[in-house]
Amino acid sequence: MKKILITIIFLLPFFLLYAQEVLIDVGNPFLKEYSKQYFSQISVKETQEVDTLELPFFDDFAASFAYPDETKWMDQYAYIHNDYAIDPISINVATLDAIDEFGAVYTHLPSMSSDVAEYLTSFPINLNVDVADSVYLSFYYQAGGNGNVPEDRDSLVLQFKAPEGDWTSVWNVEGGEVMDTFQIVMVPITEEEYLVKGFQFRFMNYASIGTNYEPSWVSNTDVWHIDYVKLDTARTMNDTLAEDVAFISNFGSKLQGFESVPWNHFKVYAEDIVVDSLTFSYKSTYGEDTKNINRQVEIIDQYGTEPTYSMLDDSENILPMETINYTRYIPYEFNSDSEDSAKFLIKGYIKTDLTDETYPYRWNDTIRYYQEFYNYYAYDDGTAEKGYGISGQGTAYSSLAVQFTPLKADTIKGVYIYFNQVLNEENRNYFFLTIWDDDNGEPGDTIFQKIGAKPYYADEVNQYLYYSLDTSIYIYTTFYIGWVKTTDDMLNCGYDMNNDSGSHIFYNVGGTWEPHSYNGSMMVRPVFGFVYDEAAFKPQVVTNMDFDIYPNPANDYLNISAEEFVLGLSIYDATGRLVKHFDETSRMFIGDLNSGTYFVRPDSEFAVYKTKKLLIIR
């Protein structure tokens, strides 16, 4: 942390020695809003009864979004994402930490000791096999990653349970060590009490919150990442390679220097800002085999009628245990006939031979990135890995400012800011919303100030709170927007660790503007031109949506008719096991499925569909 320089102690009051830039771990901004949609959907949608799952049990979490797969896991405490882990085995991990399924800090956790925070619990599994069948449960874990590192009093625990028995701990690891790689764990299951139908396992973490010395800092802590969970027979202690080729990260923004810009600004200066390439990041976990990988890209105009762009002709070998970061020229210009906003889905695929052994891993060969254009400028990607602010004795009336240079002259209307929620809302203190002009690369004179602003945790666009300027200010060149805080406490602004715009952030404690000390982006988004009607602009998730599948009963092919845009379709067997998934939903081939009863559910971004029964008869 950067402290005020000791050489100025004779010029400034002594208390300024305690002022500092602070970067801390935080709660989950995304879950605060998405959890309301998710759990309301769970309560109304059709569900099927889950008896026991069959072997193999596998989950690398690539097929899940925000919460664990409901067909494999009983609880929703773990957070599924691709933001906090370092060098994951494949895209997406499950994270256990100190925030609940709604994104808030657990209030029962102590500060000087630890207690159980979260669980990740499997459904009952049919493990009715012999000891000679050599059953192993394996998984990878990482402590901390880009999140808070657990202390040595914190731990990650694995427990087993027989159908009529109690939970028993069979493995654990303590915190205290910084990890930037994933460690594999192989656990043999030889006890006959577990080799029965109805066996379960679960992960749980012990966590502790920060000290109350600085209440505005108390937020998420003690992060454990879990990946590539596999339970099966015919395994050994040396069975540590997944033999898979998987994406390990998503595409990034195709805008130079920004995550998003106003659509009306972009349309005028598109050629000056578009990046003409995309980077594929994927790795092989094969121990011996070299694989030929076909890389593909599709870009879909979701608000307009522009034709879909496709790149399908790119292949390269990947060596055993190799990681590839390949940048491909993609001459796409983001044209759309949409008027005031635009959104483009960028889908990436890596394809190789699909076998029975690799079929469970197929989810991790697809990534989706959304390039969005609305009415604001954004450096950040919308996810707060950390919290940032100025804190310490004597920091009341200090300032934070973020620099922006708009593509075109326009009227600024307001700003979206994301403030992290902390324990007991201790960061909800008044501030002056402020705009400064430019003075040779740093904030200059104040050109606007609004008193009486305060952090709130509102359900606004992308979970940000919108602060209106209540007046129109014409901006034609570089400007700075931020705040002057009124207390010594940190306001705790969301901070994105994946995009670095640190050179555009400045702070002022003692009368002099200082450059920012970290690599990341404050979650501050100035709004230009006009303000959307919030209810209309905010994507509405429609629950319990109906659809039709035909023919039903079916033989070799299946079709779907749905009102909302469908991203794909999943087919589950009677035990709840996913047996087939389609990204392309026109005339889907199901001739390789056995006769019987199945359950079908479409995938969509802004709709949750019913689950319907499908009969296959031959």
C-alpha positions in Angstrom: 0.0 0.0 0.0 1.2 3.5 -0.9 1.6 5.8 2.1 2.0 9.6 2.0 5.7 10.4 1.5 7.5 10.8 4.8 9.5 13.7 3.3 6.4 16.0 3.6 5.8 15.6 7.3 7.1 19.1 8.1 4.7 20.7 5.6 1.5 18.7 6.4 -0.2 17.8 9.6 1.2 14.7 11.3 -2.1 12.7 10.8 -1.5 12.5 7.0 1.1 9.9 7.7 -1.7 7.4 8.2 -3.5 8.2 4.8 -3.2 5.5 2.2 -4.5 4.0 -1.0 -6.3 0.8 0.0 -7.0 -2.2 -2.2 -9.1 -4.9 -0.4 -11.1 -8.1 -1.2 -14.8 -7.6 -1.6 -18.2 -9.2 -1.7 -19.8 -10.3 -5.0 -21.5 -7.5 -7.0 -22.9 -9.8 -9.6 -24.7 -12.1 -7.2 -26.5 -9.3 -5.4 -28.8 -8.9 -8.5 -28.5 -12.3 -10.2 -29.4 -14.2 -7.1 -32.9 -12.6 -7.0 -33.6 -13.7 -10.6 -32.0 -17.1 -10.0 -33.8 -18.1 -6.8 -37.2 -16.7 -8.1 -36.7 -18.9 -11.1 -35.9 -22.0 -9.0 -39.1 -21.5 -7.1 -41.4 -21.5 -10.1 -39.7 -23.7 -12.8 -40.5 -27.3 -13.3 -37.9 -29.7 -11.8 -37.4 -33.4 -11.9 -36.8 -35.7 -9.0 -33.1 -36.7 -8.6 -32.6 -40.2 -7.3 -29.0 -41.1 -7.5 -26.4 -40.1 -10.0 -24.4 -42.7 -11.9 -20.7 -42.9 -12.5 -18.7 -41.2 -13.8 -19.3 -38.1 -11.8 -17.5 -35.1 -13.4 -17.8 -31.4 -13.2 -15.3 -28.8 -14.4 -18.0 -26.1 -13.9 -17.7 -25.0 -17.6 -21.4 -25.7 -18.2 -22.5 -23.6 -15.1 -23.3 -19.9 -14.7 -22.9 -18.3 -11.3 -24.3 -21.2 -9.3 -23.4 -25.0 -9.4 -25.2 -27.4 -11.7 -28.5 -28.2 -10.1 -28.4 -31.8 -11.5 -25.1 -32.5 -9.7 -24.9 -30.3 -6.6 -27.5 -29.9 -3.8 -26.6 -26.4 -2.7 -25.9 -23.0 -4.3 -23.3 -21.5 -2.0 -20.3 -21.8 -4.3 -19.8 -19.1 -6.9 -19.1 -20.3 -10.5 -16.9 -17.9 -12.5 -13.7 -17.3 -14.3 -12.5 -14.1 -12.6 -10.5 -14.8 -9.5 -8.5 -18.0 -10.2 -5.0 -17.9 -11.7 -4.3 -20.3 -14.6 -7.3 -22.6 -14.0 -7.4 -26.1 -15.5 -10.3 -25.1 -17.7 -12.6 -22.1 -18.0 -14.7 -21.6 -14.8 -14.1 -22.8 -11.3 -16.2 -23.1 -8.1 -15.2 -20.7 -5.3 -15.9 -21.1 -1.6 -15.3 -17.9 0.4 -16.9 -15.6 3.0 -19.9 -14.3 1.1 -23.3 -16.0 0.9 -25.3 -17.0 -2.2 -26.8 -13.5 -2.3 -23.4 -11.8 -2.5 -23.3 -10.5 1.1 -20.7 -11.1 3.8 -21.6 -13.8 6.3 -22.4 -12.1 9.6 -21.6 -15.2 11.8 -17.9 -15.4 10.9 -15.4 -14.4 13.6 -12.4 -12.1 13.1 -9.8 -13.8 15.3 -10.7 -17.4 14.7 -12.5 -19.3 11.9 -15.8 -21.0 11.4 -17.6 -23.0 8.6 -18.7 -20.6 5.8 -19.9 -22.6 2.8 -20.6 -26.0 1.3 -20.5 -27.6 -2.1 -22.5 -30.9 -1.7 -23.0 -33.6 -4.3 -26.3 -35.3 -4.9 -26.3 -39.0 -3.8 -24.3 -41.2 -6.1 -24.6 -44.9 -7.0 -21.2 -46.1 -5.7 -22.3 -49.7 -5.4 -19.0 -51.2 -6.7 -16.3 -53.4 -5.3 -13.1 -52.2 -3.6 -11.3 -54.0 -6.5 -12.9 -51.5 -8.9 -10.4 -48.9 -7.7 -12.5 -45.9 -7.0 -10.9 -42.5 -6.7 -12.2 -39.0 -6.2 -9.9 -36.3 -7.6 -10.1 -32.5 -7.8 -7.8 -29.5 -8.2 -7.7 -26.6 -5.7 -6.1 -23.2 -5.3 -5.9 -20.9 -2.3 -6.5 -17.3 -3.0 -5.6 -16.8 -6.6 -6.5 -13.2 -7.4 -8.7 -13.2 -4.3 -7.9 -13.0 -0.6 -5.5 -15.7 0.6 -6.8 -17.8 3.5 -4.9 -17.4 6.8 -3.3 -20.5 8.4 -6.3 -20.8 10.8 -8.6 -21.2 7.7 -9.0 -24.4 5.7 -10.6 -26.4 2.9 -12.2 -29.7 3.9 -13.5 -32.7 2.0 -16.1 -34.9 3.7 -17.8 -38.2 2.8 -21.2 -39.5 3.9 -22.8 -43.0 3.7 -26.6 -43.0 3.2 -27.4 -43.6 6.9 -24.2 -42.1 8.4 -22.8 -38.8 9.4 -20.5 -36.5 7.5 -16.8 -37.5 8.0 -13.8 -35.5 7.1 -11.3 -37.4 4.9 -9.0 -34.6 3.7 -8.1 -31.0 4.5 -5.6 -28.3 3.8 -4.8 -25.2 5.8 -4.4 -21.7 4.4 -1.5 -19.3 4.9 0.3 -20.1 1.6 0.0 -18.0 -1.6 -0.9 -20.2 -4.6 -0.7 -19.2 -8.2 -1.2 -22.7 -9.6 -3.7 -25.5 -9.0 -2.8 -28.5 -6.9 -4.4 -31.9 -7.7 -5.7 -34.2 -4.9 -6.4 -38.0 -5.4 -8.5 -39.6 -2.7 -9.1 -43.4 -2.8 -12.4 -44.7 -1.6 -11.9 -48.1 -0.1 -14.2 -48.2 2.9 -17.2 -50.5 2.3 -19.6 -48.2 4.1 -19.1 -45.7 1.2 -19.2 -48.2 -1.7 -23.0 -48.2 -1.8 -25.9 -46.5 -3.6 -26.4 -43.1 -2.0 -22.8 -42.1 -1.3 -22.2 -38.3 -1.1 -19.2 -36.0 -0.8 -18.9 -32.3 -0.1 -16.4 -29.6 0.2 -16.6 -26.9 3.0 -14.4 -24.0 3.9 -13.5 -22.4 7.3 -13.2 -18.6 7.0 -12.8 -15.5 9.1 -13.6 -11.9 8.4 -11.2 -8.9 8.7 -10.8 -7.0 11.9 -13.3 -4.3 12.8 -10.5 -1.8 13.3 -11.5 -0.4 9.8 -15.2 -1.3 9.5 -15.4 0.0 5.9 -12.8 -2.7 4.9 -14.7 -5.7 6.2 -15.7 -7.7 3.2 -14.9 -11.0 1.4 -12.0 -13.1 2.6 -10.4 -16.6 2.5 -11.0 -17.7 -1.0 -10.7 -21.3 -2.2 -11.1 -22.3 -5.8 -12.1 -25.9 -6.9 -11.9 -27.3 -10.4 -12.1 -30.6 -12.3 -14.0 -32.8 -9.8 -14.0 -36.4 -11.0 -15.3 -39.6 -9.3 -15.0 -42.9 -11.2 -13.7 -46.5 -11.1 -10.6 -48.1 -12.7 -8.4 -45.3 -11.5 -5.0 -45.1 -9.8 -3.0 -42.6 -7.8 -1.2 -41.8 -11.1 -4.4 -41.0 -12.9 -3.7 -37.3 -12.6 -4.1 -36.1 -16.2 -7.6 -35.2 -17.5 -6.6 -35.7 -21.2 -8.5 -32.7 -22.4 -8.0 -29.5 -24.4 -9.9 -26.7 -22.8 -10.3 -22.9 -22.9 -8.8 -21.3 -19.8 -10.0 -17.7 -20.3 -12.5 -15.7 -22.3 -12.1 -13.2 -25.1 -11.6 -9.6 -24.1 -12.9 -6.3 -25.4 -12.3 -5.5 -29.1 -12.2 -1.8 -28.2 -8.8 -0.2 -27.8 -8.5 1.1 -24.2 -12.2 0.6 -23.2 -14.5 -2.2 -22.3 -17.5 -0.2 -23.6 -18.2 3.2 -25.2 -21.5 4.9 -26.1 -22.9 3.5 -29.3 -23.6 7.0 -30.8 -19.9 7.9 -30.2 -18.6 4.6 -31.6 -20.5 4.8 -34.8 -18.6 8.0 -35.7 -15.1 6.9 -34.7 -15.3 3.1 -35.0 -12.1 2.8 -37.2 -10.1 4.6 -34.6 -10.9 2.3 -31.7 -11.7 -1.3 -32.9 -9.0 -3.9 -32.3 -8.7 -6.2 -35.3 -7.9 -9.4 -33.5 -9.0 -11.9 -30.8 -6.8 -14.1 -28.6 -7.6 -17.8 -28.0 -6.2 -19.0 -24.6 -6.4 -22.8 -24.1 -4.3 -25.7 -22.7 -3.8 -29.4 -23.2 -3.7 -31.8 -20.2 -2.8 -34.8 -22.4 0.3 -36.5 -21.1 1.6 -37.9 -24.4 -0.8 -37.2 -27.3 -0.5 -34.3 -29.7 -3.9 -33.0 -30.8 -5.0 -31.0 -33.8 -7.3 -28.2 -32.8 -9.7 -26.4 -35.1 -10.4 -22.8 -33.9 -13.6 -21.1 -34.8 -15.3 -17.7 -34.2 -18.8 -16.4 -34.7 -19.9 -12.8 -34.1 -23.7 -12.2 -33.9 -25.5 -8.9 -34.0 -28.0 -9.4 -31.2 -29.9 -6.1 -31.4 -29.8 -5.6 -35.2 -30.1 -7.5 -38.4 -26.4 -7.7 -39.6 -25.4 -11.2 -40.9 -23.4 -13.4 -38.6 -19.7 -13.3 -39.1 -17.9 -16.7 -39.1 -14.2 -17.7 -39.1 -13.9 -21.5 -39.4 -10.7 -22.3 -41.2 -8.0 -22.1 -38.5 -6.2 -25.3 -37.2 -3.0 -26.0 -35.2 -1.4 -28.8 -33.3 -1.1 -28.5 -29.5 1.6 -30.5 -27.8 1.1 -32.5 -24.5 0.7 -30.2 -21.5 1.1 -27.1 -23.7 -0.7 -23.8 -23.2 -1.4 -21.7 -26.3 -2.2 -18.0 -26.5 -3.0 -17.5 -30.1 -4.0 -14.1 -31.6 -6.0 -14.2 -34.8 -6.8 -11.4 -37.2 -10.5 -10.8 -37.1 -11.6 -8.0 -39.5 -15.0 -7.3 -37.9 -16.3 -3.7 -37.8 -19.4 -4.0 -35.5 -21.9 -2.6 -37.9 -25.6 -2.8 -36.9 -28.8 -1.1 -37.8 -29.7 -0.8 -34.1 -30.1 2.9 -33.3 -29.3 3.9 -29.7 -27.5 0.8 -28.4 -25.9 -2.4 -29.7 -24.8 -5.8 -28.4 -22.7 -8.4 -30.2 -22.1 -12.0 -29.1 -18.6 -13.2 -29.8 -18.5 -17.0 -29.6 -15.2 -19.0 -29.7 -14.8 -22.7 -30.3 -11.9 -25.2 -30.2 -12.7 -28.5 -31.7 -11.0 -31.9 -31.8 -12.1 -35.5 -32.0 -15.0 -36.3 -29.7 -14.7 -39.7 -28.0 -16.6 -41.4 -25.1 -13.7 -40.4 -22.9 -13.7 -36.7 -23.8 -17.4 -36.3 -24.1 -17.9 -35.1 -20.5 -15.4 -32.3 -21.1 -17.0 -30.8 -24.2 -18.5 -27.8 -22.4 -15.1 -26.2 -21.9 -14.4 -25.9 -25.7 -16.8 -22.9 -26.0 -16.5 -19.4 -24.7 -18.9 -16.4 -25.1 -18.1 -12.7 -24.8 -20.5 -9.8 -25.2 -19.3 -6.6 -26.7 -21.8 -4.0 -25.5 -22.4 -0.4 -26.6 -24.9 1.6 -24.6 -24.6 5.2 -23.3 -21.5 5.1 -21.1 -17.7 4.8 -21.2 -16.3 1.9 -19.2 -12.7 0.7 -18.5 -13.9 -2.1 -16.2 -15.5 -5.4 -17.1 -18.4 -5.2 -14.6 -16.9 -7.6 -12.0 -15.2 -6.3 -8.8 -12.4 -8.6 -7.8 -11.3 -6.0 -5.2 -12.4 -2.8 -3.4 -10.5 0.5 -3.7 -10.4 3.8 -1.9 -8.5 6.2 0.3 -8.6 5.5 4.0 -6.8 6.5 7.2 -6.7 9.2 9.8 -6.9 12.7 8.1 -8.3 11.5 4.8 -11.7 13.3 5.1 -12.2 15.6 2.1 -9.6 13.8 0.1 -10.4 13.2 -3.6 -10.4 10.3 -6.2 -10.7 11.0 -9.9 -10.9 8.9 -13.1 -9.7 10.4 -16.4 -11.8 10.0 -19.6 -11.3 11.3 -23.1 -14.5 11.0 -25.1 -14.4 10.0 -28.8 -16.7 13.0 -29.6 -18.0 16.1 -27.9 -21.3 15.5 -26.1 -23.3 16.3 -23.0 -22.5 14.3 -19.9 -25.7 13.4 -18.0 -24.5 11.4 -15.0 -22.3 8.5 -13.9 -22.7 4.8 -12.9 -20.7 3.8 -9.9 -20.4 0.5 -8.2 -19.8 0.6 -4.5 -19.0 -2.7 -2.7 -21.2 -3.8 0.1 -19.4 -4.3 3.4 -20.4 -5.7 6.7 -23.1 -3.5 8.3 -22.9 -1.1 5.4 -20.1 0.8 7.1 -19.0 2.6 3.9 -22.3 4.4 3.4 -21.0 7.9 4.0 -21.7 11.2 2.2 -19.5 12.4 -0.7 -19.4 15.2 -3.2 -19.8 14.0 -6.7 -17.2 16.0 -8.7 -16.1 16.7 -12.3 -12.7 18.4 -13.0 -11.2 19.7 -16.2 -7.7 18.7 -17.4 -4.5 20.4 -16.2 -1.6 18.9 -18.2 -2.6 15.3 -17.6 -4.0 15.5 -14.1 -7.3 16.9 -12.6 -7.5 20.7 -12.7 -10.3 23.1 -11.8 -13.6 21.8 -10.5 -16.4 22.3 -13.1 -19.2 20.6 -11.3 -19.9 19.4 -7.8 -23.0 17.8 -6.3 -23.3 17.4 -2.5 -25.3 14.9 -0.6 -24.4 11.8 -2.6 -24.0 8.5 -0.8 -23.1 4.9 -1.7 -26.1 2.6 -2.1 -26.4 -1.0 -3.2 -29.1 -0.6 -5.8 -30.4 -2.9 -8.5 -29.4 -0.6 -11.3 -27.8 -1.2 -14.8 -25.2 -3.9 -14.3 -25.7 -3.5 -10.6 -24.3 0.0 -10.6 -26.0 3.0 -9.0 -26.8 5.9 -11.3 -26.0 9.4 -10.1 -27.6 12.2 -12.1 -25.8 15.5 -12.5 -29.2 17.3 -12.5 -27.7 19.6 -15.2 -26.2 19.3 -18.6 -22.4 19.8 -19.0 -20.9 19.9 -22.5 -17.6 17.9 -22.6 -15.4 18.2 -25.6 -12.0 17.1 -24.3 -10.3 15.2 -21.4 -12.1 15.4 -18.1 -12.1 13.7 -14.7 -15.0 12.4 -12.7 -15.0 11.1 -9.1 -15.7 12.4 -5.6 -14.5 14.2 -2.5 -15.3 12.1 0.5 -16.4 13.6 3.8 -15.0 11.1 6.4 -11.8 9.2 7.1 -13.6 5.9 6.1 -13.1 4.3 2.7 -16.1 4.5 0.3 -15.0 1.1 -1.1 -15.5 1.4 -4.9 -15.6 -1.7 -7.0 -12.2 -2.5 -8.6 -11.7 -4.7 -11.7 -8.4 -6.6 -11.6 -8.7 -7.9 -15.2 -8.6 -4.6 -17.1 -5.8 -2.1 -16.3 -6.6 1.6 -16.5 -4.5 2.5 -13.5 -2.8 5.3 -15.4 -6.1 7.1 -15.6 -6.7 7.2 -11.8 -5.6 10.0 -9.5 -6.0 10.7 -5.8 -5.4 13.8 -3.7 -5.1 13.8 0.1 -2.9 16.8 1.1 -3.5 19.2 -1.8 -1.4 17.5 -4.5 -2.7 15.0 -7.1 -0.8 11.7 -7.0 -0.8 8.9 -9.6 -2.6 5.6 -8.8 -0.4 2.7 -7.4 -2.2 -0.4 -8.6 -3.0 -2.2 -11.9 -6.8 -2.3 -12.4 -9.9 -0.2 -13.1 -12.3 1.6 -10.9 -15.9 0.8 -11.6 -17.0 4.3 -12.7 -18.9 4.9 -15.9 -19.8 8.4 -17.2 -23.0 8.6 -19.1 -23.4 10.7 -22.3 -26.1 12.0 -24.6 -29.2 10.7 -22.9 -30.3 8.4 -20.1 -32.1 5.2 -20.8 -35.4 4.4 -19.1 -33.9 2.1 -16.5 -36.8 -0.4 -16.6 -36.6 -0.7 -20.3 -32.8 -0.7 -20.5 -32.3 -3.3 -17.8 -32.5 -6.8 -19.3 -35.5 -8.6 -17.9 -35.3 -12.3 -17.2 -38.6 -14.0 -18.1 -39.2 -17.1 -16.0 -41.1 -20.3 -16.8 -41.1 -19.6 -20.5 -42.9 -22.1 -22.7 -41.6 -23.8 -25.8 -42.4 -26.6 -28.2 -40.4 -29.6 -29.3 -41.4 -31.8 -32.2 -41.9 -34.5 -33.1 -42.6 -35.9 -29.6 -42.3 -38.9 -29.5 -39.1 -38.5 -31.6 -36.9 -40.9 -33.5 -33.7 -39.5 -35.1 -34.2 -35.7 -35.2 -35.7 -33.1 -32.9 -36.8 -29.5 -33.6 -37.7 -26.6 -31.2 -40.0 -23.6 -31.4 -39.5 -20.8 -28.9 -40.4 -17.1 -28.5 -37.1 -15.9 -27.1 -33.6 -16.3 -28.6 -32.3 -19.7 -27.7 -28.5 -20.2 -27.2 -28.7 -23.9 -27.1 -30.6 -27.0 -25.8 -29.7 -29.6 -23.2 -31.1 -33.1 -22.9 -31.0 -35.0 -19.6 -31.8 -38.7 -18.9 -34.2 -39.8 -16.1 -31.5 -39.6 -13.5 -30.8 -35.9 -14.2 -27.5 -36.7 -16.1 -26.7 -34.4 -19.0 -26.5 -36.7 -22.1 -26.5 -34.3 -25.0 -26.2 -30.6 -25.7 -26.7 -28.6 -28.9 -25.4 -25.1 -29.6 -27.2 -25.2 -33.0 -30.9 -25.9 -32.4 -32.1 -26.4 -36.0 -33.0 -30.1 -36.7 -30.9 -31.7 -33.9 -29.8 -35.2 -34.4 -30.7 -37.5 -31.5 -30.3 -40.9 -33.3 -27.4 -41.8 -31.0 -29.7 -41.8 -27.9 -31.4 -44.9 -26.7 -35.1 -45.3 -26.6 -36.6 -44.0 -23.3 -37.7 -40.9 -21.4 -35.6 -37.7 -21.4 -36.0 -34.1 -20.2 -35.3 -31.1 -22.4 -34.4 -27.5 -21.5 -33.4 -24.6 -23.8 -30.6 -22.2 -22.8 -31.2 -18.4 -23.1 -29.7 -15.3 -21.7 -32.9 -13.4 -20.8 -35.4 -16.2 -20.3 -35.6 -19.3 -18.1 -37.5 -22.1 -19.9 -39.6 -24.9 -18.5 -38.2 -28.4 -18.5 -40.2 -30.7 -20.8 -40.4 -34.5 -21.2 -39.2 -36.1 -24.4 -39.9 -39.6 -25.5 -37.6 -41.4 -27.9 -39.2 -44.4 -29.5 -37.7 -46.7 -32.1 
